[in-house]
Amino acid sequence: MSINKVIKMSELYAPTLKEVPVEAELASHILLLRAGMIRKTAAGVYTFLPLGWRSLHKIEDIVREEMDAIGSQEIMMPALQPAELWHESGRWNDYGPELMRLVDRHDRGFCLGPTHEELITSLVRNELRSYKQLPVSLYQIQVKFRDEIRPRFGLLRGREFIMKDAYSFHTSQESLQEHYDQMSHAYGRICERLGLEYRPVDADSGQIGGKVSTEYMALADAGEAELVYCDCGFAADVEAASVAVDVIESDATELTEVHTPGIGTIAALAEFLGVPENATVKALSVKDADGKPVVFFIPGDHELNDIKASRVLPGFDLLSDDEMLDWGLVKGFMGPVGLPKGVRVIADESLKASKYWTVGANKKDFHFKGAQCGRDFTVDAWADLIAAKPGDRCKECGAVLQGARGIEVSQVFQLGTKYSTAMGATYMDEDGREKPFIMGCYGVGVSRSLAAVVEQHNDEYGIIWPISCAPAEVAIVPLTVGDEIVAPAAAKLADALCAAGVEVVLDDRNERAGVKFNDADLYGWPFQVVLGKKGINNGQVELKIRATGERKMLAIDEAAALITSMVEEERARFVH
């Protein structure tokens, strides 16, 4: 973002906080509040102050450059969306309580858009009528809304947030794949230009829909998302990862009942039997959409992945203790042998490799060893049910998977015809036949990316902005103001840098040197130039590089040219 004048700290609205806000847990939340870049308005709703807004605009500019470079065209759609469009797609009820709904004075239903698939589809179905007009890619940068049940972590999980969403329309899967690949590369470039350490990972499409999706995760210990990855290049969100799992068979080959008094958990069972948890089989009782009982069986050392399970059994819910009793199920001691009539069995596909299972005996205080599928019980369906975890094996190469945590900053989807079919959005093909658009969807969390950058780039003193999204590039810090030596020299240097196209902030406040130094580090200015009377008398200024802490003395007559050159070199690192 170019500016044509020096920013003076004495005029800047950037109130800092000395104390850590009570509600702030993550570094990004703490530092954005302390550095006066955001302020909380309500739970999950924030005001961006001037410095935060400048950084946010820089991120938007990077996103725009990358979108424009691949031929996507910017538009702006309303945040307020008619309910009838969501009824057309079928998502009005499916989206759930996170959808912010409202009714106007005429009793017409609306929602505040968390995303814009319905609106964009309704737009193009009236405008794009021929294959000759395709493909088309449109994007916007706009405020979105989601009624999070528990807003937290500042900008990382809010109820109001800024997002870039793009949508593409195609006549063939090949055309969609080509644009999907272009978007994927652009998203990688956006992460790199923001200075983010990231991984593209296979992901679940969630409420958006479609069968192919990739998330771009900024790696961070505080990230909410868990991922597994392999040196061969495979990486996936644990909710979407399909992995190979090591299971250990029971040492019994005949069905053997074992008295296990009070042993109602997998951990207790494994300890009681002296075996690892993956030598046991875990049971979870649920009911399907019709209220009929189903028991999932998974390796004892894994957890059920609700997203995968919902693909196999849409609309399932856990059975209550009373419902389990009604169906004759014994909590803590369920197994596939001798289940009550009418109870279906769905097992994780990894258990196929285990011939003999250690499972509950459907009798309080008893388990079975040596239960064999086909001999002692049957499985109604096999499916991928488990959440992956570090230590599982890569299905691509067989190596042991490593784990990490991340912040999802962007995601790309292949929607197919999910929305175009539901909403009657068609075009005329070469043979004069009506066909539904094949669609792609692509989102970047702009405000979330701002937080992710700070989460990765900070130290005990404050933010360490990459120059690409810093609110200003160089801070001029005179140790005295209002004098005839330091203040004029600082102003002259600031003006020279500004004239050279450098973004400059001048700390002209009448504050102690320690306050200015602390604030400079808290704000995270990439280059900090300190001017004192002694140095100027010796013809020198001190330059501090925030990222490394390196300090060097520069000749005052050469400082503007040298600093400009360093700024330009640093900028070049973030342009691809």
Helices and strands as residue ranges (DSSP letters): E 7-8, G 9-11, H 27-34, E 38-42, E 45-48, H 50-69, E 73-74, E 80-82, H 83-89, H 91-94, E 100-103, E 109-112, H 117-124, G 131-133, E 136-145, G 154-156, E 160-170, H 173-193, E 198-202, E 212-219, E 225-229, E 235-237, E 256-259, H 266-273, G 277-279, E 281-287, E 293-299, H 306-312, E 317-318, H 321-326, E 344-348, G 349-353, E 356-363, E 366-372, E 381-383, E 402-416, H 418-422, E 426-428, E 434-436, E 438-445, H 446-456, E 458-459, E 462-463, E 474-478, H 486-499, E 504-506, H 513-523, E 527-531, H 533-537, E 540-545, E 551-555, H 559-573
